[in-house]
Amino acid sequence: MQPPVAKTIAHERVHHGDTVNDPYFWLADKENKDVIAYLEAENAYTQERLAGQAGLREQIFQEIKGRTQETDLSVPSRKGDWWYYARTQEGKQYGIQCRLAATGDTPPELPEDGSALPGEQILLDGNELAEGHGFFSLGTFDVSPDGKRLAYSVDYAGNERFTLHVKDLETGELLSDEIPETSYGTAWSRDGSTLFYLTVDEAWRPYRVHRHTVGTPAAQDVVVFEEPDERFWVGVGLTRSERYLLISLGSKITSEMYLLDAEDPAGQFQLVVARETGVEYSVDHWAHPTDRSRDLLLVLHNRGGKQNFELATAPIDAPGEWTPLIPHREDTRLLEAEAFADHLVVEYRRDGLTGLAIHPVVNGQPSAQGTPIEFDEPIYTVGAGDNPEFNTGKLRLGYTSMITPSTVYDYDIATGTLQLLKRQPVLGGYNADDYEQHRVWATAEDGTRVPISVVHRKGVERDGTAPALIYGYGSYEYSRDPFFSVARLSLLDRGFVYAIAHVRGGGEMGRAWYEDGKLLAKRNTFTDFIACARCLVQERWTSADRLVARGGSAGGLLMGAVANLAPEAFRGIVADVPFVDALNTILDPTLPLTVIEWEEWGNPLESPEVYAYMKGYSPYENVEAKQYPSILATTSLNDTRVYYHEPAKWIARLRATATGGDFLLKTEMEAGHGGRSGRYDSWREEALTLAWVIATATGSESGDGLATAFATSDDHAESGS
């Protein structure tokens, strides 16, 4: 079967005196039947090309399924008179949201088989909601403070436009309240009579906050806030104390907040501090136990050049008077501060790792002195979990590493002890002692040391013969921290080395790490990743002809850029929903998110320098007549974050221009940015990708010849492979 050939239609782009022909521009019109026909032809070609991997693909799917406890439930979280949790059932695609009446402060004991808890109340069954639909996504799930009502929203297309509903939890009745075309995020008034929600503008930017009185028609809802500046994204929420409703506004570099007493939902939101370009801040409310006049706002901010942020306090009636509590440190990025009745929890990042510290309330004031929670693995990720209660002596936290499955602890504030509540079950005889994880450092072009997290099965020789997969992202200060993956075991148990390159543009090493990988420093993200790949080869973890790279979304931009800059460094590249036509997208302010993105990438419409810089790295712009690695690009027709036409155009140009390389495009015709929605569907999607990775890195479509001896025959039987 021959690959599809996309027709070319001349289309000129002219900016700053530069004229560019974009012959695949026509692919951006998904209402054009020729576009759909082309995508379907690409899908048919990909299916045919990957037919030889069907057995390996099915084996990996069964391994993922066999290692997963399909009937399972989360650790319940206490909120008011109830324990709230979610559970899954074998054979069902979606989660079931439940609660159980609370009889004490200790979470109910979890059945080993993951079955339902006696006496539970089912609040929402995603499987029932999804019935008859090819795609299903839950946007909002928000129980009112009094526990009597549930606001939830659903999306059946993948375009992240939700229909909002209200359910009476006392009677189980679905109320008449139905509000279409809403976005993520809701907030209840303290008495549960009023619901605040968000809608989007033509660029799909959340920009309006509406007030809805339960039981009234949506047509009577009042717009209580509208943000006209297209750089700002609007959110709405409720402080943990449940005393204040909060409207938050954020561009990539600037913040603004508004507060309203949650007992007065018809009142006016009051400004905390007016926006100042380049100043970011967030707030939480600490309620004094006896005297509301002594309540405080916790303000996490970067005002005054405090790049890694400072935590300050402010009187509730003078929110602009910030008094430092935890000062700025060059070596510590403060991420979040959460207020509880008797303590604060501060999340931070230091030396490339996340951390948590407990700051007690002393003499009616939060203390600047905190106690960090210690862990003994060399690389790991820790963060606060679901902690809805304001008055509590315990902190729920989540922990994971490259070899430790997702783990839930309760940390006792008074004693400083950790209580293990649950570790993600991994069936089939998984033993963390069979694996090793490492922190490796690469040296970038400019001498910067770039951390890499590496994991592999014990017994893998560092002689350059092991196949490997290296993952990268590197944008928006988002950190791809070490984490455990059941699906990844299908690589590790076949002798793969897996690595995460913590490149600049992410936030792993603090705010400066992010700043050094954005705007006119974006190339550092790409050269860092190439340096990490070459480091793995130089240190004999793998070789270039057995190394596959992977990244998604903005990480897909990274994949496209390194394919152009260093194609010889990789055997293959997986680009999931890749942002590979970056310049054309950022030049079009009518597209969703573009104006917001100018503070991340620059504004090529106004700046010739930004235009030239982006043109110099945008993957689609820089495809050349040379040999490329094998490339698998995946996308979704209804993706509103990275449009399907970006990878479609990229693959078409690669086929027409490159002198060598195998290029595949797979488009989900009923999905959004996250791909297929059901868990079994997503496992099959991941199995397809991993089978391609194995076949590409080893040259074997069946996976034969790999180090499968790491797993015993009994292990294979138990894992379902």
Secondary structure as GFF3:
##gff-version 3
##sequence-region A 1 721
A	DSSP	beta_strand	12	15	.	.	.	ID=ss1
A	DSSP	beta_strand	18	21	.	.	.	ID=ss2
A	DSSP	three_ten_helix	25	28	.	.	.	ID=ss3
A	DSSP	alpha_helix	33	49	.	.	.	ID=ss4
A	DSSP	three_ten_helix	51	53	.	.	.	ID=ss5
A	DSSP	alpha_helix	54	67	.	.	.	ID=ss6
A	DSSP	beta_strand	72	73	.	.	.	ID=ss7
A	DSSP	beta_strand	77	79	.	.	.	ID=ss8
A	DSSP	beta_strand	82	88	.	.	.	ID=ss9
A	DSSP	beta_strand	96	101	.	.	.	ID=ss10
A	DSSP	beta_strand	121	125	.	.	.	ID=ss11
A	DSSP	alpha_helix	126	130	.	.	.	ID=ss12
A	DSSP	beta_strand	137	143	.	.	.	ID=ss13
A	DSSP	beta_strand	149	155	.	.	.	ID=ss14
A	DSSP	beta_strand	162	168	.	.	.	ID=ss15
A	DSSP	beta_strand	174	182	.	.	.	ID=ss16
A	DSSP	beta_strand	186	188	.	.	.	ID=ss17
A	DSSP	beta_strand	194	200	.	.	.	ID=ss18
A	DSSP	beta_strand	206	213	.	.	.	ID=ss19
A	DSSP	three_ten_helix	218	220	.	.	.	ID=ss20
A	DSSP	beta_strand	222	226	.	.	.	ID=ss21
A	DSSP	beta_strand	233	238	.	.	.	ID=ss22
A	DSSP	beta_strand	244	250	.	.	.	ID=ss23
A	DSSP	beta_strand	255	261	.	.	.	ID=ss24
A	DSSP	beta_strand	270	271	.	.	.	ID=ss25
A	DSSP	beta_strand	281	286	.	.	.	ID=ss26
A	DSSP	three_ten_helix	292	294	.	.	.	ID=ss27
A	DSSP	beta_strand	296	301	.	.	.	ID=ss28
A	DSSP	beta_strand	310	315	.	.	.	ID=ss29
A	DSSP	beta_strand	323	326	.	.	.	ID=ss30
A	DSSP	beta_strand	333	339	.	.	.	ID=ss31
A	DSSP	beta_strand	343	350	.	.	.	ID=ss32
A	DSSP	beta_strand	353	362	.	.	.	ID=ss33
A	DSSP	beta_strand	365	366	.	.	.	ID=ss34
A	DSSP	beta_strand	371	372	.	.	.	ID=ss35
A	DSSP	beta_strand	381	384	.	.	.	ID=ss36
A	DSSP	beta_strand	394	400	.	.	.	ID=ss37
A	DSSP	beta_strand	407	412	.	.	.	ID=ss38
A	DSSP	beta_strand	417	423	.	.	.	ID=ss39
A	DSSP	three_ten_helix	432	434	.	.	.	ID=ss40
A	DSSP	beta_strand	435	443	.	.	.	ID=ss41
A	DSSP	beta_strand	449	457	.	.	.	ID=ss42
A	DSSP	beta_strand	468	472	.	.	.	ID=ss43
A	DSSP	alpha_helix	489	492	.	.	.	ID=ss44
A	DSSP	beta_strand	497	501	.	.	.	ID=ss45
A	DSSP	alpha_helix	511	515	.	.	.	ID=ss46
A	DSSP	three_ten_helix	519	521	.	.	.	ID=ss47
A	DSSP	alpha_helix	523	538	.	.	.	ID=ss48
A	DSSP	three_ten_helix	544	546	.	.	.	ID=ss49
A	DSSP	beta_strand	547	552	.	.	.	ID=ss50
A	DSSP	alpha_helix	554	565	.	.	.	ID=ss51
A	DSSP	three_ten_helix	567	569	.	.	.	ID=ss52
A	DSSP	beta_strand	572	576	.	.	.	ID=ss53
A	DSSP	alpha_helix	582	586	.	.	.	ID=ss54
A	DSSP	alpha_helix	594	601	.	.	.	ID=ss55
A	DSSP	alpha_helix	608	617	.	.	.	ID=ss56
A	DSSP	three_ten_helix	619	622	.	.	.	ID=ss57
A	DSSP	beta_strand	630	636	.	.	.	ID=ss58
A	DSSP	alpha_helix	645	657	.	.	.	ID=ss59
A	DSSP	beta_strand	663	668	.	.	.	ID=ss60
A	DSSP	alpha_helix	679	698	.	.	.	ID=ss61
A	DSSP	three_ten_helix	708	710	.	.	.	ID=ss62
A	DSSP	alpha_helix	713	719	.	.	.	ID=ss63
###
